Amino acid sequence: MKIRNPGKWTFLLEAVTTVFLVLETGCSNPVIVTPTSASATVSPIARSGPLFPRLGMWWPDGWHQPMDQIARYDWVILGDYQSQFIDPLRAINPNIILLTDTDALELHYYPNDPAGNQDILKIPYQWFLTQVGSTLRTDIDSAQTSLPVSDVTLSSSQKGDQKKVDLFRPGDTALIENESVYIKSVDGANNILTVERGYIRPAAAHKAGARIAAHVSTWPHTWMLNVSTLSPKAVADPSVGPEIWPQYNARVGARLLADPRWSGILVDRSETGQSRYIDGDLIRSFDPDQSNRLLSDYSKFDSTWNDGLLLYLKDLRASIGLNRIIYLNWGIEDYSVVNGDNFEGFPDDAGGSGDNSWQSVVIGPYHRGSYFDWASKALQPNLSMIETYEDNSIPSGEYDNPCAKPAFTPNYRKMRFGLTTALLNDGYFSYEMNTDGHGSLCLMWFDEYDNAGAGRGYLGYPLGQAFQVKPDRLPIQKGSLDVWERDYDKGIVLVNASSSSVTISLSGSFRKIKGGQAPSVNDGSLVNQVTLPAVDGIILLRP
């Protein structure tokens, strides 16, 4: 999600209403597909493009990590701040896909680096997503730090129960017209806020009745913008006139792609409706129209949020044309204008994604579109990816990177489960340390990536779709064992998504990878059956 930090596609416009996407690969026969609609299945069995396993990487560190290590991946997100590494990486791997990045709904600010706040200072205050707020009881000047307000709590009635909702809490940042303040304390008896003035956005005098409301933030040093179509309009560019954030943000994304060397752009935080983030602590409410009214039902807000996301993606696609990639992170389900979705932090330590099971997220049905849906339906080149984390925690401060410690050993089972899950369809895979740093923390490389050094793409292409292993190949005839297989030119992939170990009879003799990282699994032996622990997977080679 955050950092603070071989296929080549040619697109041909054949007619006004029909677009053919041609993939040039190392083989002599290009594949031509026609994305006719959001429900059309594109290239159901990949026989061109990068060989398998396919690998991607988010935000490596070009200043401290070797170029040849970064260039091993099929595609990489760098961000415009690392554009200096585009040419060196392409010199090593001419077919590498390189993406810059943007964000659908939030902007960073930097308390100790004012020079980094130029973008957030350009944003009209009406576009910030805030919580329900209050109003100033008196005029204030630009230096006053005790702010009398009309209310610091409001009553909410939900399902017949009355409860108080805090409008402000110490540690919040709050918006007063075009100024932001940092709230140090809240005097509930006298309705007075003690604040630091001019926090990021400059201090100013304000009249009695001016609205003050807490910013919405789901990540340290970020403020959320109002993607919903309920957002008040404002003017950021006089030549354009009044508009809402999604319309402005689409032009920002198009400008980031002004450098033709970029293959496309990641749209981070492109997920659907936000009401699930209300936690009663950091986020107590949402106020999408800045009316200071508590909502008891957020369904309209969530719906208009999704409308704003679709408007943004449509405008962005119209601005950049069809020959650039738009890639989402846990994005809104819209296969018709984007080139895939990222399944961040999946599978988690339990093998699913929070309350969502492996089966739901991978096979479907899933409310955001399953991995199988995205990998088969999005526009080509389709970068849909399983992005698995060694550590699924959300750091509250500076991340203590385990990968930097000499004794660190990756969770090979978790990596195998994520990689083999990705190999059940035509997507990509990435194994990273944590969401706070991504590839910049370390570029872990595994025996399964290149057959223990034999070379990338060692599996070739899939021979067909993934299928569930039949009971006659399992030790029991009944039950709900969730075991999957996909066959490739030069091997097979097996996944045990069950909660118990299972022994699988193979259709012939296969050889395990001969590796040095997990020798108890990859010992190079010839086998005709294999025992897979729960939530694990394995790659086997044709002898």
N, C-alpha and C positions, 0 to 999 in steps of 0.2 A: 504493500500500500504506500509506504513512504520511504524516502531516503533523504537524509541530511547528514547527509547528503543529500545437397547443394543445388537449389533451384532458383532460377531467375525468371521473373514474370514480366511478360510484355502484354500490354492491353491494347486491343484494336477495336475501334469503333466502326462496325461494319454498316450500321444503318441507324436511322433516327431512334428506333425503338428497340433494337436488338443489339446486345453487347456480347461479343465472344471474348472469353479470356483464354489466352494461349500461354501455356507454360513451356518454357524452353528448359530442357534438362540435359544431362550428359548423354541420354539416349537419343536416338534419331527420330523417334515418333512423338510429336507433341500431342498433348491432350487438349481438346477444345470442348468447353462446357458452356451451357447457356443458363444463367441464373434467371429463370422466368418469373419467379415469385418468392415470397418469404417462405412458402411451404415446400418449394422445390428442393429435391435432394441433389446436391452438386457432387459429382465424382464419388459415388458411393464406395468404390474400392480404389484407393490411390495406386496408380501404376506409373506415376511420374512425380516430379518434384523431389525434394530431399529424400534420400533413403532413410530407413528406420534403424534404430530409434532416432526420432527428431527431437532436437534440443533447442530451447530458448533460454535467455538470461536477462534479468532485470537489473539495470543500473550497476554494472561493474565499475571499477575505479581505474580509469585509463592512466592516471598518474602513478599508481603504485602497483598495478598488476600487469604482467607481461602481455603485450599485444597478441602474441601467438596463442596464449591461453584464452583470451577473449574471442579471438577469431575462430576457435573451434566450434562455436555454436552456430546453428543455422540462422537464428535471428537474435538481435540484442537491442535492448532499450538503453540509449545513452542519455538522452535529454540534450537540449540545445547548449547547455553549459559544457558539454564534452564534444562539441562538433569538430574540434581539432583532431579527433581520433578517427574520423570517418575515412579519410584517405589512407592512413596507415593500416587500418583493418581491412579495407578493400584490396590493398596491395597484397595482403596475405591470403584473403579469401574473397575473390571477386564476386562470389554469389551470395555473400552475407546480406541479410536484410537488416537495415538499421533504422530504428524509430526514434523520433523525438517524443516529447510527452507534454501533456497538459492535464487539466483537472476539470471535471464537469461542475464541481460544486464547492470547492474551497480554495482559499489562497493562504500561503504562508506569510507570516510577518516575523521580523527579527528585532527583538528588543535591544540587542547590543550591536546591531549593524544597520543603522538608518539607511545606508545606501541600498540595502536589499529590499526596502519597503516601497520602492517607486511604483510597482504595479498595484499594490493594495491601496496606495494613496490616490490613484486615478479613479477608483470605483465610487460612483455616487452612493451616498449612504442609504438610499432607498432600496438598494439591491442586497444589502446584508440580511441574512435570515436571523431573526431575533426571537427571543422568548417573549411571552407576554410581559409588558412593562408597566410603567407608571408615568406621571408627569411631574415637572418641577412645580413646587408651591410658590416660589418667589423667583424674581430675576436673579441671575448670578453673573459675576464677572469671570474673566478667564483664569483667575488665580484661586478662586474660592474652592476649598477642599471639603467643606461640609455642605452637603446638598439636601435641602428639605424636599421630600417627595410626598405625593398624595397617599401612596400605599406602598408597603413592602411585602404584603401578602394579599391574596385574594381567595375567596371560597369557591370550591368546585363541587358540583353535584354530579356524581357518576353512579348509576345503578341505585339511586335512592340514598346514597351515602354522601354526607357533607365532609369535605376535608379542605384544609388550608394548603395553598400552593405558595411556596416562597417565590417572590419575583426576583429577589437578589440574594446572593450569598457571598461571603468573603472569598476572594479568589476569582470571582467572575470578572470579565471585562464587559463594559456596557457602552451602548451607543447613545449619544445625545446629539441629534441632528448629525452634523459632519464630524463631530469629535468622538473619540473613544476614551474611556476612563477605566482605571483599574480599581476595583472595589476592595478596600482594606477591611472595613467593618460595616455592620448593619445594626442600627439602633432601632429595634422594633417598637419600643415604647414611644419614641418621639418621631418615628418615620424619617430618620436622617441617615444618609449614606456618607461615610468617610472614604474619600477616593484620592487616587493619584490622577492629576489632570494631564491631558494631552498625551495619553498613552498610545503611541504609534501615530494616531491621527491627531492633528494639532488642536490645542485648547482654543476656546473661543467663548465669548459672552453668549448667554442664552436667556430668553424671556420666560417668565412664568407660563406654565402650560406646555412647555416643550416636552416632547416624549423622551423618556429614558428607558432603555430596555437592555437586558443582558444579551450579548452576542451568543450565538450557538456555535459550539466547538466540540468536535469529537476526536481531536488530535492536538497534542501540545503545540502552541504557537500557530494555530490556524483559526480562521474564521470562515464559517460557511456562508455561501451566497444562496440567494433564493432562486432555485431553478424553476419553481412552480409558476404557472401562468397567472396565479393570484398576485404575483409580485407587482408592486407599484412601478410604473414606468419612470424613467429618468433619462437625462441626456449626458452621455459620456463623450460623444462626438457630435459637435454642432452640425456637421455636414450630413449626419444621419438623422438626428432628431430623437424624440422620445422612443425608448425601446425597453425591453426587459433583459435581464442578465443572459439568458440562453442565446439571444440574438447577438449581443455584443461578444460573448465568449466564442461563438462560432467564427467570427472574424479574427479573434486572437489566434485560434487554432490554425486558421488558413495562413496567417502571417508567419507562424512558426515553420510552416512548410515552404516558405519562400526560397529556401536553399534547396535546389533540385536534387541534391545528393541524398536527402532523406527519403527513405522508402515509404514512410507514412508516420502515423502518430498514435501513441497510446492515449486514450481518454481514461484517466484514473477516476475512481469514485463515481462511476457511472451507473450506480445501482438504483433500483426503484424506490418508491415511497419511503419517507424517512421517519414516520411516526413510531416505528419500533425502537428508535433511539431514546425515546423518553424513558428516563431511568429514575426520576424523582430526586436525583442528586445534582449532577452536572447539568442535565437537561430536564427541566420540569414541565416545559410546555413549548409549543411552537406558535408563532403569530405571523402567518404568511402575508397578511395584508396590513400589518402594523397598526391594528385597530385597538390593541390592548384588551381584546376579548378572549376569555378562556374558552376553548373548544371542548366539548364533551365527546365529539365524534370527529376523527381525523380522516375519514374516508375520502372526503372531497379534497382535502389537502394532498393526500397521497395520489389521488387520481390526477390532479392538476400538476403535481410534481412529475408524474410520468409523461404527461402531455408536454411539459417543458423540455424534458430530456429528448423526446422524439423530435421536437421542433429544433433543438440544438443540433442533433445528429443530421437531420435533413438539411439544415442550412450549411453545416460543415461540409457534407458531401457535395452539395451544390457548388460550394466555393472552391473545392480542391479537385473536383472531377473524379472520374472513375479509375484513374491510373495511380492512385495513392491509397495506402492502407489506413483504415480506421479500426483500431483494436481497443476493445473494452476490458474493464476489470469488474468481474461480477456484474456485468452490464444488463441493461434493460433488453428484453427479448425483442430484437428487431433485426432479423437475418437479412433484410433486403438492402441495407445500406452500409453494413459493417463487415469486417473481415475476421470475425471471431471474437471469442470471449475468454477471459482468464479466470480460472477457478483457484483463487488465491487461498493459501493455507489449507488446501485439501489434498489428501485426507488428513484430518487432525489426528490426535493421539488415539482417539477411540475408533478411528477408521471411517468416520463420516464427516459431517460439517455441522457441528453443534447438534441441534435437534433433528437435523436432516440425515437420513441414512445414506450409506454408500450407494445402495440400489437406486434411491430417488435421485441423487445428484448425478450419477453416472448414466443410468439406463433411463430414468424418468418414470412417471411424470414429475417434473420439477417446475416450480412457479417462475423461475428465471430462465427456464430452458435447460435441459439436461446436457451433460457433456456430449452424449451421442447426438442430440439435436444440433448443438452448435457445431460440432465437428463435421456434420454432413450437410448443413443447410446454409451456413454463412457464405458470403462472397469469397471467391478465390482471389489471391492466395489466402487460405484460411489458416490463421495462426492460433486457433483455439488451443488452450494449453492447461494442463494440470500443473499447478505451482505448489509444491509441497515444502513445508518448513520443518527443519530440524526442531525448532523451538517456536511453538504457536503462541507464546505469551505476547502481551502488549506492554512494552516497557513504559514505566512512568517517568523515568529519567534517562540519563545517558546509558546506552545499552552496554552491558558487560559481555563482550563477545567471546563465547567459549571457543570459537574457531581459532582465536589468536593464542590459545594456550597449548603448550607442547604436548600435553597428554590427551588432547581432544580426539575422540573417535566418533565418527558419525553413526547415526542410527541406521544401519544398513537395511534392517527389515522394513522400516518406514519408507526409506528410499525405494526399495524394491516394490513395495505395495503401490506407491505413487507412480513409478515408472511403468510397471506392468498394467496398471489401470489405464494410463494414457495410451499404451500400445493396443488396447482393445478397440481403439478407433484411430483415426488418421491424424490426431493432434500431436502436440509437442509436450515436452516435459521439462521442468526445471526443479532442482532441489537447492534450496537456499537456507541460510541460517535463520533469518528472522525478518519480519516485516520492517523493522527499523534498521535499514541498511542494505537489505537484499544482497545482490552480488558483490557489493563493495566490501562486505564483511569477509568473504572468502569465496573462491570458485572451487567448490568441491567437485572432484572428478572421480568417476566410479568405473570399475571393471565392466559393468553392464553397458556403459556408454559406448565403448569401442572394442568390446571383446578382449579386455585386458591388454590393450595396446595394439591389437591386430589391425584396427582401423575403423573409422566411422562408417555407419551405414551397413554394418555387417549382416543385418537381417534381410536386407533387400526390401521387397515390397510385400504387402499382404496378399494372400491367395484368396481371401474371401472375408466375409464379415465375422465378427466375434460370435461365439455361440456358447450356450450353457452346457457344461459337461453332463452327459446322460448318466442316469443312476447306475447303469450296468458297468460304468467305469469307476464307480465309487464304492466304498466299503459297505454302504447300506442301500437298500432299495427304496426306502421312504424317508421323508424328512425334508427340510428346507435348506439343505446345503447349497450355498451360492458360489459355485465354482465355474469359472469362465475360461475359455481358450480362444486364441486367435492364431492361425497358421500363417507363416511367412515363407518366402522363398528358401531361406536358409536356417529356419528354426521355428519354434513355437513359443508362445507366451501363455502362461497359466496364472490365474489369479484366484485366490481363496478369500472371498469377502465374508466368509462365515465366521462365527464366533468360536469355532472349534477346529482342531487340526483335522486334516483329511489326507488320505492316501489315494493317489490318482493313478489308475492304470493307463499307460500311454499306448498310442496306436502303433508303436514300433520302438526301436532303440534310438535314443537321443543322447547327446553328450552335454554335460554341464560345462559352463565356462570354466576355464582354468585360470583362476585369479589369485591374487595375494591379499585382498582386503577382507574377505569373509570366506576363508578356506573351508569352513564346515559346510558351506552351501555350494560355493563354486570350486569344486575340487577336480574338475576335468574328467570325472568318471562317466562311463557309459551306462545308461539306466533305461529300464523299460517301465518303471513306475517311480513316482516321486511323492514324498510326504511333505505337505505344505502346512506350516502352522497357521493359526487363525490370522486374518488380515495380513497376508503375505503374498508374495508372487515370485515367479522365477522365469528366467529365459533359458530355454534349452536349444541346442544347436543340432541341426541335421548332420549325422556323421559323414 
